[in-house]
């Protein structure tokens, strides 16, 4: 629109200030300033600016041009000469802010953002977690293998280790002392049996025969420590009476390790014979009762069980103790028995062992061997810590 000017004007509006150009060849007498925009026009310009976005070229161009050609601006008050009236191409104030989420899009999610997922820091963090979990898994696997090997060692290896020595001890004791007759005798004696000299700790002085356990034969040794019980022997409580004496002859043995000596203790029934062989006699006891007690109840091996220790005994008793349950040691399984009769060793084998070879399945016949404890050694004396 260059070349045309209003009287008193400068020829054209300065570029970039957003004045509305006048129509060529027309002028308003007495007023050399550019025409003003009415309030209604400004309102329309604001509405168009809000609908098209901030900085839209429609505000500066099309709106101003379309409204300045055909409409006569409303009267306005004169302005001072030094204050030129400038008509803005778009409103300087927006009544409502635009929706930045619509214009810019949603903010990226750090958890799902490809940049965040592939960042070196996240990779390092993930790598450390993987290493830690891998280490924990390998440790648990190793511990499981070690535990399995320990169970196998307890179940099988320990029994295999003691079987030979235990069988040899039984054979050695059988050949010692008074020569025993191979026949079976019906003789039964009820007078006091020959006394037994208790040897020092760790020495054998008898054998225990249990017909209910398929004629299992267990050597008896003085003492109840691990040094004794871990050999597969039945250990004699040193503070208790000897075999055949008035009082309580108490024995302990492992249940599920080192020979499984008392593994089948729960199979015993009232009336079952328990035969103790000494150097001079066969002592035949009969099971009278069983019970389960706590390890602290040491009164089960008193001269009179469950009575004060100074109670004077009148019966010839034998008590067997072992750990309970079969794979634990939280309790003790107790078997009480009373001397029924005795037979001189020279007279032959008692009828309680009739039809059973003395050395049949020595060390654990009928499935009593081949298994061992998978936990704390059984057969630990009642009233003492597990060994």
PyMOL commands that set and color helices and strands:
alter all, ss='L'
color gray80, all
select helices_A, chain A and resi 39-52+57-68+100-104+114-117+120-175+211-213+226-229+265-267+298-301+345-347+351-353
alter helices_A, ss='H'
color red, helices_A
select strands_A, chain A and resi 184-185+204-210+216-222+234-236+247-252+273-277+281-294+316-324+331-344+349-350
alter strands_A, ss='S'
color yellow, strands_A
deselect
rebuild
show_as cartoon
